[in-house]
Amino acid sequence: MPPTSPPDGVARSAEELNAAIRAFWIDGRGHPQVPLSREQRAEYDELCAALRQVQRGDVTTAA
């Protein structure tokens, strides 16, 4: 099962986001998991959007 999103305001690194995105496509036994449920797809889309922001440098890390 994919990890849940962190609390609002917590920035994730590109590595963390990539790992969470990959987790959507692999089930607990290491097999591909397709298709995603509606809820999983919504969270997957949010993770992809967050990753794009990190890649563009739109996210700043709290000190």
PDB file of N, H, CA, C and O in Angstrom:
ATOM      1  N   MET A   1       0.847  -1.175   0.000  1.00  0.00           N
ATOM      2  CA  MET A   1       0.000   0.000   0.000  1.00  0.00           C
ATOM      3  C   MET A   1       0.892   1.238   0.000  1.00  0.00           C
ATOM      4  O   MET A   1       1.883   1.281   0.729  1.00  0.00           O
ATOM      5  N   PRO A   2       0.557   2.240  -0.804  1.00  0.00           N
ATOM      6  CA  PRO A   2       1.382   3.444  -0.875  1.00  0.00           C
ATOM      7  C   PRO A   2       1.356   4.233   0.421  1.00  0.00           C
ATOM      8  O   PRO A   2       0.380   4.187   1.169  1.00  0.00           O
ATOM      9  N   PRO A   3       2.433   4.954   0.680  1.00  0.00           N
ATOM     10  CA  PRO A   3       2.461   5.775   1.894  1.00  0.00           C
ATOM     11  C   PRO A   3       1.458   6.904   1.804  1.00  0.00           C
ATOM     12  O   PRO A   3       1.083   7.330   0.712  1.00  0.00           O
ATOM     13  N   THR A   4       1.030   7.383   2.948  1.00  0.00           N
ATOM     14  H   THR A   4       1.335   7.037   3.835  1.00  0.00           H
ATOM     15  CA  THR A   4       0.097   8.503   2.970  1.00  0.00           C
ATOM     16  C   THR A   4       0.870   9.809   2.858  1.00  0.00           C
ATOM     17  O   THR A   4       2.079   9.853   3.081  1.00  0.00           O
ATOM     18  N   SER A   5       0.158  10.859   2.511  1.00  0.00           N
ATOM     19  H   SER A   5      -0.825  10.823   2.329  1.00  0.00           H
ATOM     20  CA  SER A   5       0.784  12.171   2.352  1.00  0.00           C
ATOM     21  C   SER A   5       1.227  12.710   3.705  1.00  0.00           C
ATOM     22  O   SER A   5       0.608  12.421   4.729  1.00  0.00           O
ATOM     23  N   PRO A   6       2.309  13.501   3.705  1.00  0.00           N
ATOM     24  CA  PRO A   6       2.747  14.118   4.960  1.00  0.00           C
ATOM     25  C   PRO A   6       1.788  15.243   5.329  1.00  0.00           C
ATOM     26  O   PRO A   6       1.003  15.679   4.487  1.00  0.00           O
ATOM     27  N   PRO A   7       1.837  15.720   6.572  1.00  0.00           N
ATOM     28  CA  PRO A   7       0.978  16.833   6.968  1.00  0.00           C
ATOM     29  C   PRO A   7       1.229  18.046   6.074  1.00  0.00           C
ATOM     30  O   PRO A   7       2.322  18.215   5.533  1.00  0.00           O
ATOM     31  N   ASP A   8       0.201  18.891   5.924  1.00  0.00           N
ATOM     32  H   ASP A   8      -0.687  18.754   6.363  1.00  0.00           H
ATOM     33  CA  ASP A   8       0.345  20.094   5.121  1.00  0.00           C
ATOM     34  C   ASP A   8       1.519  20.922   5.602  1.00  0.00           C
ATOM     35  O   ASP A   8       1.757  21.047   6.804  1.00  0.00           O
ATOM     36  N   GLY A   9       2.254  21.492   4.645  1.00  0.00           N
ATOM     37  H   GLY A   9       2.060  21.391   3.669  1.00  0.00           H
ATOM     38  CA  GLY A   9       3.369  22.353   4.981  1.00  0.00           C
ATOM     39  C   GLY A   9       4.693  21.620   5.106  1.00  0.00           C
ATOM     40  O   GLY A   9       5.734  22.256   5.271  1.00  0.00           O
ATOM     41  N   VAL A  10       4.673  20.283   5.031  1.00  0.00           N
ATOM     42  H   VAL A  10       3.827  19.767   4.897  1.00  0.00           H
ATOM     43  CA  VAL A  10       5.902  19.514   5.133  1.00  0.00           C
ATOM     44  C   VAL A  10       6.385  19.223   3.719  1.00  0.00           C
ATOM     45  O   VAL A  10       5.686  18.570   2.944  1.00  0.00           O
ATOM     46  N   ALA A  11       7.573  19.702   3.381  1.00  0.00           N
ATOM     47  H   ALA A  11       8.141  20.233   4.010  1.00  0.00           H
ATOM     48  CA  ALA A  11       8.131  19.486   2.049  1.00  0.00           C
ATOM     49  C   ALA A  11       8.820  18.136   1.992  1.00  0.00           C
ATOM     50  O   ALA A  11       9.469  17.713   2.949  1.00  0.00           O
ATOM     51  N   ARG A  12       8.672  17.469   0.865  1.00  0.00           N
ATOM     52  H   ARG A  12       8.145  17.813   0.088  1.00  0.00           H
ATOM     53  CA  ARG A  12       9.347  16.196   0.627  1.00  0.00           C
ATOM     54  C   ARG A  12      10.427  16.412  -0.413  1.00  0.00           C
ATOM     55  O   ARG A  12      10.310  17.283  -1.276  1.00  0.00           O
ATOM     56  N   SER A  13      11.468  15.622  -0.328  1.00  0.00           N
ATOM     57  H   SER A  13      11.563  14.915   0.373  1.00  0.00           H
ATOM     58  CA  SER A  13      12.523  15.687  -1.329  1.00  0.00           C
ATOM     59  C   SER A  13      12.059  14.956  -2.583  1.00  0.00           C
ATOM     60  O   SER A  13      11.084  14.206  -2.556  1.00  0.00           O
ATOM     61  N   ALA A  14      12.771  15.185  -3.677  1.00  0.00           N
ATOM     62  H   ALA A  14      13.563  15.794  -3.700  1.00  0.00           H
ATOM     63  CA  ALA A  14      12.462  14.487  -4.924  1.00  0.00           C
ATOM     64  C   ALA A  14      12.575  12.979  -4.729  1.00  0.00           C
ATOM     65  O   ALA A  14      11.779  12.222  -5.283  1.00  0.00           O
ATOM     66  N   GLU A  15      13.557  12.539  -3.949  1.00  0.00           N
ATOM     67  H   GLU A  15      14.204  13.155  -3.498  1.00  0.00           H
ATOM     68  CA  GLU A  15      13.738  11.110  -3.704  1.00  0.00           C
ATOM     69  C   GLU A  15      12.542  10.516  -2.966  1.00  0.00           C
ATOM     70  O   GLU A  15      12.066   9.432  -3.305  1.00  0.00           O
ATOM     71  N   GLU A  16      12.061  11.240  -1.953  1.00  0.00           N
ATOM     72  H   GLU A  16      12.447  12.120  -1.678  1.00  0.00           H
ATOM     73  CA  GLU A  16      10.894  10.762  -1.197  1.00  0.00           C
ATOM     74  C   GLU A  16       9.655  10.705  -2.084  1.00  0.00           C
ATOM     75  O   GLU A  16       8.885   9.746  -2.029  1.00  0.00           O
ATOM     76  N   LEU A  17       9.469  11.734  -2.898  1.00  0.00           N
ATOM     77  H   LEU A  17      10.094  12.513  -2.943  1.00  0.00           H
ATOM     78  CA  LEU A  17       8.310  11.764  -3.794  1.00  0.00           C
ATOM     79  C   LEU A  17       8.393  10.641  -4.817  1.00  0.00           C
ATOM     80  O   LEU A  17       7.390   9.981  -5.086  1.00  0.00           O
ATOM     81  N   ASN A  18       9.565  10.413  -5.391  1.00  0.00           N
ATOM     82  H   ASN A  18      10.380  10.950  -5.173  1.00  0.00           H
ATOM     83  CA  ASN A  18       9.734   9.323  -6.352  1.00  0.00           C
ATOM     84  C   ASN A  18       9.425   7.973  -5.722  1.00  0.00           C
ATOM     85  O   ASN A  18       8.769   7.135  -6.341  1.00  0.00           O
ATOM     86  N   ALA A  19       9.889   7.757  -4.502  1.00  0.00           N
ATOM     87  H   ALA A  19      10.422   8.437  -3.999  1.00  0.00           H
ATOM     88  CA  ALA A  19       9.636   6.494  -3.809  1.00  0.00           C
ATOM     89  C   ALA A  19       8.135   6.307  -3.565  1.00  0.00           C
ATOM     90  O   ALA A  19       7.609   5.207  -3.733  1.00  0.00           O
ATOM     91  N   ALA A  20       7.452   7.375  -3.171  1.00  0.00           N
ATOM     92  H   ALA A  20       7.879   8.269  -3.034  1.00  0.00           H
ATOM     93  CA  ALA A  20       6.013   7.295  -2.921  1.00  0.00           C
ATOM     94  C   ALA A  20       5.257   7.028  -4.225  1.00  0.00           C
ATOM     95  O   ALA A  20       4.293   6.263  -4.240  1.00  0.00           O
ATOM     96  N   ILE A  21       5.697   7.660  -5.318  1.00  0.00           N
ATOM     97  H   ILE A  21       6.481   8.281  -5.306  1.00  0.00           H
ATOM     98  CA  ILE A  21       5.057   7.439  -6.615  1.00  0.00           C
ATOM     99  C   ILE A  21       5.260   5.994  -7.063  1.00  0.00           C
ATOM    100  O   ILE A  21       4.313   5.351  -7.517  1.00  0.00           O
ATOM    101  N   ARG A  22       6.471   5.480  -6.943  1.00  0.00           N
ATOM    102  H   ARG A  22       7.240   6.002  -6.575  1.00  0.00           H
ATOM    103  CA  ARG A  22       6.739   4.089  -7.331  1.00  0.00           C
ATOM    104  C   ARG A  22       5.921   3.107  -6.489  1.00  0.00           C
ATOM    105  O   ARG A  22       5.511   2.058  -6.986  1.00  0.00           O
ATOM    106  N   ALA A  23       5.684   3.439  -5.229  1.00  0.00           N
ATOM    107  H   ALA A  23       6.017   4.291  -4.825  1.00  0.00           H
ATOM    108  CA  ALA A  23       4.933   2.542  -4.340  1.00  0.00           C
ATOM    109  C   ALA A  23       3.506   2.319  -4.818  1.00  0.00           C
ATOM    110  O   ALA A  23       2.904   1.296  -4.491  1.00  0.00           O
ATOM    111  N   PHE A  24       2.954   3.248  -5.581  1.00  0.00           N
ATOM    112  H   PHE A  24       3.443   4.078  -5.847  1.00  0.00           H
ATOM    113  CA  PHE A  24       1.598   3.065  -6.098  1.00  0.00           C
ATOM    114  C   PHE A  24       1.524   1.933  -7.108  1.00  0.00           C
ATOM    115  O   PHE A  24       0.466   1.327  -7.275  1.00  0.00           O
ATOM    116  N   TRP A  25       2.608   1.641  -7.773  1.00  0.00           N
ATOM    117  H   TRP A  25       3.468   2.133  -7.637  1.00  0.00           H
ATOM    118  CA  TRP A  25       2.581   0.672  -8.859  1.00  0.00           C
ATOM    119  C   TRP A  25       3.040  -0.714  -8.444  1.00  0.00           C
ATOM    120  O   TRP A  25       3.055  -1.628  -9.269  1.00  0.00           O
ATOM    121  N   ILE A  26       3.419  -0.891  -7.169  1.00  0.00           N
ATOM    122  H   ILE A  26       3.406  -0.148  -6.500  1.00  0.00           H
ATOM    123  CA  ILE A  26       3.875  -2.192  -6.687  1.00  0.00           C
ATOM    124  C   ILE A  26       3.053  -2.574  -5.459  1.00  0.00           C
ATOM    125  O   ILE A  26       2.936  -1.791  -4.517  1.00  0.00           O
ATOM    126  N   ASP A  27       2.485  -3.779  -5.472  1.00  0.00           N
ATOM    127  H   ASP A  27       2.580  -4.415  -6.237  1.00  0.00           H
ATOM    128  CA  ASP A  27       1.714  -4.213  -4.300  1.00  0.00           C
ATOM    129  C   ASP A  27       2.656  -4.765  -3.232  1.00  0.00           C
ATOM    130  O   ASP A  27       3.872  -4.758  -3.423  1.00  0.00           O
ATOM    131  N   GLY A  28       2.126  -5.232  -2.137  1.00  0.00           N
ATOM    132  H   GLY A  28       1.138  -5.238  -1.982  1.00  0.00           H
ATOM    133  CA  GLY A  28       2.918  -5.711  -1.013  1.00  0.00           C
ATOM    134  C   GLY A  28       3.785  -6.924  -1.325  1.00  0.00           C
ATOM    135  O   GLY A  28       4.711  -7.227  -0.573  1.00  0.00           O
ATOM    136  N   ARG A  29       3.499  -7.627  -2.431  1.00  0.00           N
ATOM    137  H   ARG A  29       2.747  -7.380  -3.042  1.00  0.00           H
ATOM    138  CA  ARG A  29       4.278  -8.809  -2.812  1.00  0.00           C
ATOM    139  C   ARG A  29       5.288  -8.497  -3.911  1.00  0.00           C
ATOM    140  O   ARG A  29       5.955  -9.401  -4.415  1.00  0.00           O
ATOM    141  N   GLY A  30       5.406  -7.211  -4.290  1.00  0.00           N
ATOM    142  H   GLY A  30       4.864  -6.477  -3.881  1.00  0.00           H
ATOM    143  CA  GLY A  30       6.356  -6.834  -5.322  1.00  0.00           C
ATOM    144  C   GLY A  30       5.832  -6.969  -6.733  1.00  0.00           C
ATOM    145  O   GLY A  30       6.598  -6.915  -7.695  1.00  0.00           O
ATOM    146  N   HIS A  31       4.516  -7.147  -6.861  1.00  0.00           N
ATOM    147  H   HIS A  31       3.893  -7.191  -6.080  1.00  0.00           H
ATOM    148  CA  HIS A  31       3.902  -7.293  -8.175  1.00  0.00           C
ATOM    149  C   HIS A  31       3.279  -5.972  -8.622  1.00  0.00           C
ATOM    150  O   HIS A  31       2.877  -5.161  -7.788  1.00  0.00           O
ATOM    151  N   PRO A  32       3.199  -5.754  -9.936  1.00  0.00           N
ATOM    152  CA  PRO A  32       2.552  -4.531 -10.421  1.00  0.00           C
ATOM    153  C   PRO A  32       1.105  -4.444  -9.937  1.00  0.00           C
ATOM    154  O   PRO A  32       0.396  -5.448  -9.863  1.00  0.00           O
ATOM    155  N   GLN A  33       0.693  -3.252  -9.618  1.00  0.00           N
ATOM    156  H   GLN A  33       1.268  -2.436  -9.679  1.00  0.00           H
ATOM    157  CA  GLN A  33      -0.666  -2.994  -9.130  1.00  0.00           C
ATOM    158  C   GLN A  33      -1.357  -2.051 -10.105  1.00  0.00           C
ATOM    159  O   GLN A  33      -1.153  -0.838 -10.049  1.00  0.00           O
ATOM    160  N   VAL A  34      -2.165  -2.597 -10.988  1.00  0.00           N
ATOM    161  H   VAL A  34      -2.331  -3.582 -11.033  1.00  0.00           H
ATOM    162  CA  VAL A  34      -2.859  -1.787 -11.975  1.00  0.00           C
ATOM    163  C   VAL A  34      -4.254  -2.352 -12.098  1.00  0.00           C
ATOM    164  O   VAL A  34      -4.379  -3.577 -12.091  1.00  0.00           O
ATOM    165  N   PRO A  35      -5.279  -1.601 -12.206  1.00  0.00           N
ATOM    166  CA  PRO A  35      -5.327  -0.144 -12.171  1.00  0.00           C
ATOM    167  C   PRO A  35      -5.405   0.377 -10.740  1.00  0.00           C
ATOM    168  O   PRO A  35      -5.648  -0.376  -9.798  1.00  0.00           O
ATOM    169  N   LEU A  36      -5.195   1.667 -10.605  1.00  0.00           N
ATOM    170  H   LEU A  36      -4.997   2.279 -11.370  1.00  0.00           H
ATOM    171  CA  LEU A  36      -5.318   2.323  -9.310  1.00  0.00           C
ATOM    172  C   LEU A  36      -6.782   2.624  -9.030  1.00  0.00           C
ATOM    173  O   LEU A  36      -7.574   2.841  -9.947  1.00  0.00           O
ATOM    174  N   SER A  37      -7.131   2.633  -7.743  1.00  0.00           N
ATOM    175  H   SER A  37      -6.488   2.456  -6.998  1.00  0.00           H
ATOM    176  CA  SER A  37      -8.485   3.044  -7.370  1.00  0.00           C
ATOM    177  C   SER A  37      -8.604   4.553  -7.577  1.00  0.00           C
ATOM    178  O   SER A  37      -7.599   5.231  -7.793  1.00  0.00           O
ATOM    179  N   ARG A  38      -9.786   5.062  -7.513  1.00  0.00           N
ATOM    180  H   ARG A  38     -10.602   4.511  -7.337  1.00  0.00           H
ATOM    181  CA  ARG A  38     -10.011   6.501  -7.679  1.00  0.00           C
ATOM    182  C   ARG A  38      -9.240   7.296  -6.627  1.00  0.00           C
ATOM    183  O   ARG A  38      -8.642   8.326  -6.939  1.00  0.00           O
ATOM    184  N   GLU A  39      -9.254   6.816  -5.378  1.00  0.00           N
ATOM    185  H   GLU A  39      -9.739   5.979  -5.125  1.00  0.00           H
ATOM    186  CA  GLU A  39      -8.549   7.498  -4.298  1.00  0.00           C
ATOM    187  C   GLU A  39      -7.036   7.442  -4.505  1.00  0.00           C
ATOM    188  O   GLU A  39      -6.334   8.432  -4.302  1.00  0.00           O
ATOM    189  N   GLN A  40      -6.547   6.272  -4.913  1.00  0.00           N
ATOM    190  H   GLN A  40      -7.118   5.467  -5.079  1.00  0.00           H
ATOM    191  CA  GLN A  40      -5.117   6.133  -5.178  1.00  0.00           C
ATOM    192  C   GLN A  40      -4.687   7.049  -6.326  1.00  0.00           C
ATOM    193  O   GLN A  40      -3.624   7.667  -6.268  1.00  0.00           O
ATOM    194  N   ARG A  41      -5.509   7.133  -7.359  1.00  0.00           N
ATOM    195  H   ARG A  41      -6.372   6.631  -7.406  1.00  0.00           H
ATOM    196  CA  ARG A  41      -5.173   7.979  -8.510  1.00  0.00           C
ATOM    197  C   ARG A  41      -5.096   9.441  -8.095  1.00  0.00           C
ATOM    198  O   ARG A  41      -4.215  10.168  -8.553  1.00  0.00           O
ATOM    199  N   ALA A  42      -6.009   9.880  -7.231  1.00  0.00           N
ATOM    200  H   ALA A  42      -6.725   9.289  -6.858  1.00  0.00           H
ATOM    201  CA  ALA A  42      -5.991  11.271  -6.759  1.00  0.00           C
ATOM    202  C   ALA A  42      -4.711  11.553  -5.978  1.00  0.00           C
ATOM    203  O   ALA A  42      -4.084  12.594  -6.176  1.00  0.00           O
ATOM    204  N   GLU A  43      -4.315  10.633  -5.088  1.00  0.00           N
ATOM    205  H   GLU A  43      -4.825   9.788  -4.927  1.00  0.00           H
ATOM    206  CA  GLU A  43      -3.088  10.835  -4.322  1.00  0.00           C
ATOM    207  C   GLU A  43      -1.863  10.764  -5.232  1.00  0.00           C
ATOM    208  O   GLU A  43      -0.918  11.534  -5.062  1.00  0.00           O
ATOM    209  N   TYR A  44      -1.875   9.851  -6.191  1.00  0.00           N
ATOM    210  H   TYR A  44      -2.643   9.226  -6.329  1.00  0.00           H
ATOM    211  CA  TYR A  44      -0.786   9.739  -7.158  1.00  0.00           C
ATOM    212  C   TYR A  44      -0.624  11.045  -7.933  1.00  0.00           C
ATOM    213  O   TYR A  44       0.494  11.529  -8.118  1.00  0.00           O
ATOM    214  N   ASP A  45      -1.734  11.610  -8.383  1.00  0.00           N
ATOM    215  H   ASP A  45      -2.641  11.217  -8.233  1.00  0.00           H
ATOM    216  CA  ASP A  45      -1.685  12.881  -9.118  1.00  0.00           C
ATOM    217  C   ASP A  45      -1.114  14.005  -8.256  1.00  0.00           C
ATOM    218  O   ASP A  45      -0.358  14.843  -8.749  1.00  0.00           O
ATOM    219  N   GLU A  46      -1.472  14.026  -6.970  1.00  0.00           N
ATOM    220  H   GLU A  46      -2.085  13.346  -6.569  1.00  0.00           H
ATOM    221  CA  GLU A  46      -0.936  15.041  -6.052  1.00  0.00           C
ATOM    222  C   GLU A  46       0.579  14.872  -5.881  1.00  0.00           C
ATOM    223  O   GLU A  46       1.320  15.855  -5.860  1.00  0.00           O
ATOM    224  N   LEU A  47       1.028  13.630  -5.759  1.00  0.00           N
ATOM    225  H   LEU A  47       0.426  12.831  -5.775  1.00  0.00           H
ATOM    226  CA  LEU A  47       2.465  13.373  -5.626  1.00  0.00           C
ATOM    227  C   LEU A  47       3.223  13.806  -6.885  1.00  0.00           C
ATOM    228  O   LEU A  47       4.301  14.394  -6.796  1.00  0.00           O
ATOM    229  N   CYS A  48       2.657  13.513  -8.045  1.00  0.00           N
ATOM    230  H   CYS A  48       1.782  13.035  -8.118  1.00  0.00           H
ATOM    231  CA  CYS A  48       3.297  13.911  -9.304  1.00  0.00           C
ATOM    232  C   CYS A  48       3.382  15.432  -9.407  1.00  0.00           C
ATOM    233  O   CYS A  48       4.398  15.965  -9.853  1.00  0.00           O
ATOM    234  N   ALA A  49       2.331  16.131  -9.001  1.00  0.00           N
ATOM    235  H   ALA A  49       1.505  15.699  -8.639  1.00  0.00           H
ATOM    236  CA  ALA A  49       2.342  17.590  -9.029  1.00  0.00           C
ATOM    237  C   ALA A  49       3.396  18.136  -8.068  1.00  0.00           C
ATOM    238  O   ALA A  49       4.107  19.087  -8.395  1.00  0.00           O
ATOM    239  N   ALA A  50       3.494  17.537  -6.891  1.00  0.00           N
ATOM    240  H   ALA A  50       2.917  16.765  -6.626  1.00  0.00           H
ATOM    241  CA  ALA A  50       4.497  17.970  -5.916  1.00  0.00           C
ATOM    242  C   ALA A  50       5.906  17.727  -6.454  1.00  0.00           C
ATOM    243  O   ALA A  50       6.794  18.557  -6.258  1.00  0.00           O
ATOM    244  N   LEU A  51       6.115  16.607  -7.123  1.00  0.00           N
ATOM    245  H   LEU A  51       5.393  15.933  -7.282  1.00  0.00           H
ATOM    246  CA  LEU A  51       7.425  16.305  -7.696  1.00  0.00           C
ATOM    247  C   LEU A  51       7.782  17.324  -8.776  1.00  0.00           C
ATOM    248  O   LEU A  51       8.924  17.776  -8.852  1.00  0.00           O
ATOM    249  N   ARG A  52       6.811  17.683  -9.608  1.00  0.00           N
ATOM    250  H   ARG A  52       5.883  17.316  -9.546  1.00  0.00           H
ATOM    251  CA  ARG A  52       7.078  18.701 -10.638  1.00  0.00           C
ATOM    252  C   ARG A  52       7.477  20.026  -9.999  1.00  0.00           C
ATOM    253  O   ARG A  52       8.360  20.714 -10.509  1.00  0.00           O
ATOM    254  N   GLN A  53       6.834  20.392  -8.886  1.00  0.00           N
ATOM    255  H   GLN A  53       6.117  19.832  -8.472  1.00  0.00           H
ATOM    256  CA  GLN A  53       7.188  21.628  -8.193  1.00  0.00           C
ATOM    257  C   GLN A  53       8.615  21.570  -7.671  1.00  0.00           C
ATOM    258  O   GLN A  53       9.371  22.532  -7.807  1.00  0.00           O
ATOM    259  N   VAL A  54       8.982  20.447  -7.076  1.00  0.00           N
ATOM    260  H   VAL A  54       8.368  19.666  -6.965  1.00  0.00           H
ATOM    261  CA  VAL A  54      10.335  20.288  -6.548  1.00  0.00           C
ATOM    262  C   VAL A  54      11.340  20.375  -7.690  1.00  0.00           C
ATOM    263  O   VAL A  54      12.371  21.036  -7.563  1.00  0.00           O
ATOM    264  N   GLN A  55      11.047  19.716  -8.792  1.00  0.00           N
ATOM    265  H   GLN A  55      10.209  19.179  -8.895  1.00  0.00           H
ATOM    266  CA  GLN A  55      11.965  19.710  -9.924  1.00  0.00           C
ATOM    267  C   GLN A  55      12.138  21.109 -10.511  1.00  0.00           C
ATOM    268  O   GLN A  55      13.220  21.447 -10.990  1.00  0.00           O
ATOM    269  N   ARG A  56      11.084  21.925 -10.479  1.00  0.00           N
ATOM    270  H   ARG A  56      10.205  21.651 -10.089  1.00  0.00           H
ATOM    271  CA  ARG A  56      11.171  23.305 -10.984  1.00  0.00           C
ATOM    272  C   ARG A  56      11.780  24.232  -9.958  1.00  0.00           C
ATOM    273  O   ARG A  56      12.142  25.360 -10.291  1.00  0.00           O
ATOM    274  N   GLY A  57      11.903  23.789  -8.716  1.00  0.00           N
ATOM    275  H   GLY A  57      11.608  22.872  -8.446  1.00  0.00           H
ATOM    276  CA  GLY A  57      12.460  24.629  -7.674  1.00  0.00           C
ATOM    277  C   GLY A  57      11.413  25.523  -7.032  1.00  0.00           C
ATOM    278  O   GLY A  57      11.760  26.532  -6.417  1.00  0.00           O
ATOM    279  N   ASP A  58      10.119  25.168  -7.164  1.00  0.00           N
ATOM    280  H   ASP A  58       9.837  24.349  -7.663  1.00  0.00           H
ATOM    281  CA  ASP A  58       9.049  25.970  -6.596  1.00  0.00           C
ATOM    282  C   ASP A  58       8.859  25.747  -5.105  1.00  0.00           C
ATOM    283  O   ASP A  58       8.097  26.481  -4.475  1.00  0.00           O
ATOM    284  N   VAL A  59       9.523  24.764  -4.521  1.00  0.00           N
ATOM    285  H   VAL A  59      10.142  24.167  -5.033  1.00  0.00           H
ATOM    286  CA  VAL A  59       9.353  24.424  -3.116  1.00  0.00           C
ATOM    287  C   VAL A  59      10.588  24.836  -2.356  1.00  0.00           C
ATOM    288  O   VAL A  59      11.714  24.551  -2.764  1.00  0.00           O
ATOM    289  N   THR A  60      10.365  25.507  -1.254  1.00  0.00           N
ATOM    290  H   THR A  60       9.450  25.738  -0.923  1.00  0.00           H
ATOM    291  CA  THR A  60      11.506  25.873  -0.404  1.00  0.00           C
ATOM    292  C   THR A  60      11.464  25.001   0.842  1.00  0.00           C
ATOM    293  O   THR A  60      10.388  24.633   1.314  1.00  0.00           O
ATOM    294  N   THR A  61      12.606  24.680   1.359  1.00  0.00           N
ATOM    295  H   THR A  61      13.480  24.978   0.976  1.00  0.00           H
ATOM    296  CA  THR A  61      12.726  23.843   2.551  1.00  0.00           C
ATOM    297  C   THR A  61      12.777  24.729   3.784  1.00  0.00           C
ATOM    298  O   THR A  61      13.504  25.721   3.823  1.00  0.00           O
ATOM    299  N   ALA A  62      12.001  24.360   4.781  1.00  0.00           N
ATOM    300  H   ALA A  62      11.411  23.554   4.749  1.00  0.00           H
ATOM    301  CA  ALA A  62      12.016  25.144   6.031  1.00  0.00           C
ATOM    302  C   ALA A  62      13.356  24.964   6.715  1.00  0.00           C
ATOM    303  O   ALA A  62      13.966  23.896   6.665  1.00  0.00           O
ATOM    304  N   ALA A  63      13.799  26.037   7.358  1.00  0.00           N
ATOM    305  H   ALA A  63      13.303  26.905   7.399  1.00  0.00           H
ATOM    306  CA  ALA A  63      15.099  26.003   8.055  1.00  0.00           C
ATOM    307  C   ALA A  63      14.975  25.319   9.392  1.00  0.00           C
ATOM    308  O   ALA A  63      15.963  25.197  10.117  1.00  0.00           O
TER     309      ALA A  63
END
